Amino acid sequence: MFYVFMTRFGIEKYLSSRYFSSWLILAIDTVVSVFSTFVAYLLVRGLFPHPVFTVWYGVYLLAGSCLLSVISFILFRTFRSVIRHTTLREVWKLGAAVLLKDVLMFAYVQLLPQSPLPPQTAIALGFMLDVLVTLFLLLALRLGMIILYDLLKLNRTRRANCRQVLVYGTGDKSVSLVTRLQNSPHYRVIGFLTYGKLLKNHTIADRPVYYFEDESSIEYLRDRVDIDAILFATNDDAQSEQERLIRYCTEKSVKILIAPPIDEVIDGKIMKQSIREIKIEDLLGRPEIRISMEEIVANFKDKTILVTGAAGSIGSELCRQLATFGIRELILYDNGETPMHNLRLELEERYPNLKFIPVIGDVRIPARLDFVFRTYHPQVVFHAAAYKHVPLMEENPCEAVLVNVAGTRNVADKCIEYDVEKMVMISTDKAVNPTNVMGCTKRLAEIYVQSLGLSIEQGHTQGKTRFVTTRFGNVLGSNGSVIPRFREQIAKGGPVTVTHPDITRFFMTIPEACRLVMEAATMSTGNQIFVFDMGESVKIAHLARRMISLAGFEPDEDIRIEYTGLRPGEKLYEEVLSNKENTLPTTHDRIRIAKVREYDYREACGVAEELESLSRSVCIPDMIRLMKRTVPEFKSKNSKYEIYDREEVRIEVQ
């Protein structure tokens, strides 16, 4: 309260090193010195009543004290010292200045009219009192200023480390943040914020409710209420205000924070690292997906589960979610040493009771896969290992075939050999009407897995494994995706590079995608391709502008956006996965079953074997031709492989 008072009345700034003038110190010292003379004069006059001690005598005395104090302080330069760094040397100079003042005062008093002469005892006592009182008050003043400075410095440090926030909304989750943050040294809730004046002058949980209507409201709250940030309790609240409050805040340089979900709160307290500034991922998500967690947990509980590509974006999130399902054992399979090491450390810290085994291995090596299946006998396999970057795979098609086609075949065959109950393959929206090598290899992997499952159903192949394929689009924040790339470019000051002004993509958060994978795996009866409702497509140029604004910059002014042209194999838009014309409904409104052409397993197996042989011998032309014959809808775009499409056209014409 005292600090607020000092700040409100502008006193605080005069106690800072920047504003505390040495001439102001001289003036204060002079006032103290004159006041001491006045106190000494009153005491002497009271103790020794005498006709000479009149009002005018006192006025002359105080005038002389003022002038001589200034002369003494200037001669000893006591006002030039930095008070908070006062040493014994400064105290000695102060004492000497006070003594000089009183010596000069003695000479001055002798010049005043004194008839009859006052007693010498009174004069001596007066000067002694003046010296003692002046020195005491000057030292007390300096000590008090040092203590006050330290208090203000401590408060300023605390304020610098403690953000003053307004919580958006007045719902239960918003109000609960007051309790959750009441002991936080990093955040101080000073009130609630709502749109419109409906709750103006109301209080909730002893905090006032403020309102906003436009940018000027946020500017007023920033300058007058001294808020540092707006805190959202949920992603849904943030998404609902992204075109209004969040835009106002970014324009007025007010931070936007988002609170963690309740399961990230430790011992009833939110840790500093949990509350974070809002990211573009928070604004692109959709309302929380409702899934039947009891059925999912029951489906995986007490089972041994293998995740290939476990250290990747999707694989690692699958592991995090599976770790909470009470599984017996989790086998992590990935060929990336450092990502696997990081995942291992995370799982050991977050899930100390989880039994898991990290295995460095490559899906292209059947012997290594055989060791894992033979040793641990997984009951469910999530196959997330894949090469996914379109331009890179366009330049390295043989590796795309080896990992995405041959690798998937190796995993599926081992599932059959070791009687795995279920294999869940993670596919992509780029497998629908593919325009690049990566998308086509994922479609070929789907074909192999689906035809193998169909062959088992028809009794042509022995095995009990049920195969499930899940398709979805881009996931937010995955390794190498556009959002981390934009974030790096913004941090470097730009420019932000976008391939085309009109390019659009579907996005889904990684946890959201993995929850849908779990749901699809639970509801599947086998041999189905599930597609997810990806919501509305997002214009990448608009995404770049939003990210620049959220970072506190002005698009095209502070950070430029450059258009670099479509990359090899890239198309302007992705296919709509959940179109009702090419899908069937399920019990979940966000999951549908794709209607796709069925392939004969022997044909699919032959194609997979030939593609692997061609890729290992790096016969790229023959390999691409075979891919296009097997997947007729594979039409290359912005790629050197378009020549093979023209070959097919010539053959048809002939």
Residue, then its C-alpha position, 0 to 999 in steps of 0.5 A: m500500500f505504501y509503495v502504491f501511495m509513493t508511486r501514485f503521487g510521483i514520490e518514488k521517482y524522486l528517490s531513484s538515482r536518476y531523479f534525486s538531484s544534489w541541489l535538492i539534497l542541499a535544500i533539504d539539508t538547509v531546511v533541516s539545519v534551519f529547523s535545528t537552529f529554531v529548535a535550539y532557540l526555542l529551548v534556550r528561550g524557554l530555559f533562559p527568559h531574557p528581553v533580548f530573545t524577541v521574535w525579531y531576534g529569532v527571525y535574524l537568527l534563522a536567516g543567518s542560519c539559512l545563509l551560513s548553512v548553505i555556505s558551509f554545505i557548499l564548502f564541504r560539498t556534503f550535498r554531492s555525496v550519493i546518500r545510499h553509499t554514505t561512509l564514515r568519510e561523508v559523516w566526518k564532512l557533515g560534522a565538520a560542515v555543521l561545526l563551521k556553520d556554528v562557528l560562523m553563527f557565533a560571529y554572526v550573533q555578535l553582530l546582532p543588537q544585544s541590549p542587555l547582553p544575554p547570559q553566556t551560558a545561554i549562548a553556549l548552550g544554544f550553540m551546543l544544542d544547534v550542533l547536536v540537533t543539526l547533526f542528529l537530524l541530518l544523520a537520521l535523515r540520511l539513514g531514513m532515506i537509505i532504508l526507504y531506498d532499500l524498501l523501494k528497491l525491494n518492492r521494485t524488484r518484486r514488481a519486476n518479477c511479479r506480473q499484474v494480470l487480469v483474468y479473462g471471464t468470470g466463469d468457474k475456471s477463471v475465478s479458481l485462478v485467484t485461489r490457485l495464484q494467491n501465493s504465487p510470487h510471479y503473478r498477482v491477480i488484480g481483477f477480472l476482465t469481461y466484454g461490455k459494461l454488464l458487470k461494471n462496478h461488480t466484484i468477484a472473489d474480492r477483485p473488481v471486474y473491469y470491462f473492455e469495448d475497444e483498443s482504447s479500453i485496453e490502453y486505459l487498463r495498461d496505463r491507469v490500472d498498470i496491468d502487465a498481461i491478460l490471463f486466459a483460463t482455457n484455450d476455448d476462451a482464448q480462441s473466442e477472443q482471438e479477433r477481438l481482445i487478443r488483437y487489441c492486446t497485441e496492438k497495445s503491447v499487453k502480454i497474453l498468457i494462458a493457464p495450464p490445465i488442472d493436471e499441470v498444477i502441482d500441490g494446488k499451485i501453478m508453477k511459473q513455467s506452467i503459465r506461458e505466453i499464448k502461442i498460435e497453436d492455442l488459437l488454431g485448436r478446436p473445442e476439446i474432443r470428447i472421447s470415451m476414456e474408460e473404453i480406451v483405458a480398458n483397451f490398453k490396460d495391462k498390455t505390452i505396447l510397441v511404438t515405432g517412431a517413438a521419439g518423433s512428434i506423434g510417437s512421443e505424444l502417443c507414449r505420453q498418453l499411453a503412460t497414463f493408461g496403466i499399460r504393462e510395458l511400453i517399448l520405444y522403437d526409434n533410430g534417432e539416438t538424441p531424441m530417444h535419449n530426451l524422451r527417456l529422460e522425460l518419461e523417467e521424470r514424469y512417469p516414474n512407475l512406468k515400465f518402458i524399454p527404449v530400443i534404437g532400431d530401424v524399421r528397414i532392418p527386419a532382423r532388428l524388428d524380429f529381435v524386438f517382437r521375439t523378446y517383448h511380444p507386444q500385443v498392440v503396435f502403433h506404427a508412427a515411424a515414417y519420412k514425412h517432409v515432402p520436398l526432401m522425399e521428392e529429392n530422395p525417393c528411394e529412402a522414402v520407399l524404403v522407410n514408408v513402404a518397406g518399413t511398414r511392410n516389415v512391421a506388418d509382417k512381424c505383427i502377423e508372425y508374432d500374433v500381435e492383436k492390433m497394428v495401428m498405422i499413422s498415415t497422412d492426408k497427403a496419401v489422398n490423391p497424392t502429388n508427391v513421392m511422400g504422399c504416394t509412399k504412404r498410400l502404398a503403405e496403406i494399400y499393403v496393410q489394408s490388403l494384408g488385413l483383407s487377406i486375413e479376413q478372407g482366410h487366404t493368409q494365416g494371422k489374427t492381427r487387426f490392422v487400423t490406419t488413421r489419416f490426418g493432416n498437419v499437426l501443430g508444432s511437429n518437428g520441422s513443420v511450418i510453425p516452428r520454422f516461422r517462430e525461428q524466422i521471427a526470432k531472427g527478425g525475419p523475413v518470414t518465408v511463405t511458399h505462395p500467398d494462397i496456400t492453405r493447410f489443415f491443422m490439428t494439435i498433436p495431443e488432439a490427433c493422438r486422442l483421435v488415434m486412440e479412439a479409432a484404435t478402440m472402435s475399430t473392428g479391423n481393416q479400416i482406414f479412419v479419417f479425422d475431421m480437420g476443421e477449417s483449412v488455414k491460410i498460411a500467409h494469414l498464419a504468418r501474419r498472426m504469429i508476427s502480431l503475437a510476437g509484438f511486431e507489425p507484419d510487413e513493417d517490422i518483419r517482412i513476409e516473402y513468397t518463395g514459390l511452391r516447392p517440389g511436390e507441393k500443392l496449394y491445398e490438401e484434400v478434405l478428408s472427411n467428405k461425406e461422399n467418400t467416407l462412412p460415419t462412425t459413432h464419433d462425430r469427428i472420425r469417419i471411415a474412408k471408402v477406398r479401392e481394395y487391392d489383392y494382397r498378392e498384387a500388393c505384396g509383389v509391388a512392395e517387393e519390387l519397389e524395395s528392390l528398385s529403391r535399394s538399387v536406386c533405379i529411380p525412373d522405374m521405381i516412380r513408374l511403378m508407383k504411378r501404375t499402382v496408384p493411378e491418382f498419383k499425379s506429380k505437381n511442381s516436380k521433375y517426375e511430371i515427365y512420367d505422367r506424360e509418358e502414361v498419357r502417351i501410352e493411353v493415346q497409343 
